[in-house]
Amino acid sequence: MKVSTKPKLLLIIFLLISAVAQSQVNRILYDIEFGDSFLKVQKNIRKISKSTKVIEIENLSFPLSKYKEQHLVASLVKLKNGTVKKIVFTFSDDKLSFIQAKGNVIKSIVSEAKDKAQTVLEYQVYTSDLLYVNPKLDIVSFINAKTLHLNLFTWSNPYIDSVKETKYNPSVKIPAFLKMGESSEGLLPILKEKSKLVHIESLGIKNSIAKTQANSFGIEYAGFPRKFEVRFENNKLSKIWILTGKEEEHRILKKLTEEFGKRIFENNNWVVFNDWTVLLRKDKPEVLLITKELGLKYKKQYTK
């Protein structure tokens, strides 16, 4: 696990050029782009694929779906530079929100990239095209601003290999292995075991407090594998950001209420539970877990 701030810098770059990426998706996938309706994508992809299959999800789990989730699986898709084994188009409320492909992706898709790859974690990243490639798994993800926030490039869409509906852990309980005040030495091995991938970055020293963040990908929470940003101050666990989607806010709020009871504070940006230690953030979709001491500071700040 390497210490680096490079991924954070790349996230900023990607947000600045996300509009450019839209045209790149259109160029590579023949008139298909984010925001397209299900019927439009289905019509276009049928022209260049051997077969397609529609998967309707009864129990919504995709973070960008508010009312409806669909996956359109296209097999043996013929592109300019080769044939892709599978492409899965994910639709949120009838709008294309995520694209992931598997099988022969280097030749058929990545060869269309206009720039050189940068290495981020275990991925090859083509910045101007917003392509994240996992060479080991032969998977490429097309990323836009919303899916970038969720770090969906680390998620392998299960419908690329199976038509059976996947059920993730729906719980919003604080994972038992995450105990505030736990040392980084004690917790990092557990995080590595519980996560698909862990990346450590130094956040520097301020007011004699050394801050380190463990970016942990693939921990299931509230019905989907999430990115957990686990923050240590002087090697002690102090807070955890869990990245979510704005569209699923109502589902997570319901689950938090069922788990922790009545909300104890709410304003335009926060809904607070569990004695100010569990907070749902509304201005930027996240769940925040914090120590009781830090919760007391938040309480004084917002209720004075």
LINFENTA-V573677 format. One record per helix or strand. SS is the DSSP state (H for helix, E for strand). FROM is the first residue (numbers start at 1). TO is the last residue. If there is no record, write none. Layout:
[[SS | FROM | TO] [SS | FROM | TO]]
//
This chain:
[[E | 3 | 3] [H | 6 | 16] [H | 18 | 28] [H | 38 | 46] [E | 49 | 56] [E | 69 | 79] [E | 82 | 92] [E | 95 | 102] [H | 105 | 108] [H | 110 | 112] [E | 118 | 120] [E | 123 | 126] [H | 127 | 129] [E | 131 | 134] [E | 139 | 142] [H | 145 | 149] [H | 152 | 154] [H | 158 | 160] [E | 183 | 183] [H | 184 | 194] [E | 197 | 206] [E | 209 | 221] [E | 224 | 233] [E | 236 | 243] [H | 246 | 260] [E | 265 | 266] [E | 270 | 273] [E | 278 | 281] [E | 286 | 290] [H | 292 | 303]]
//
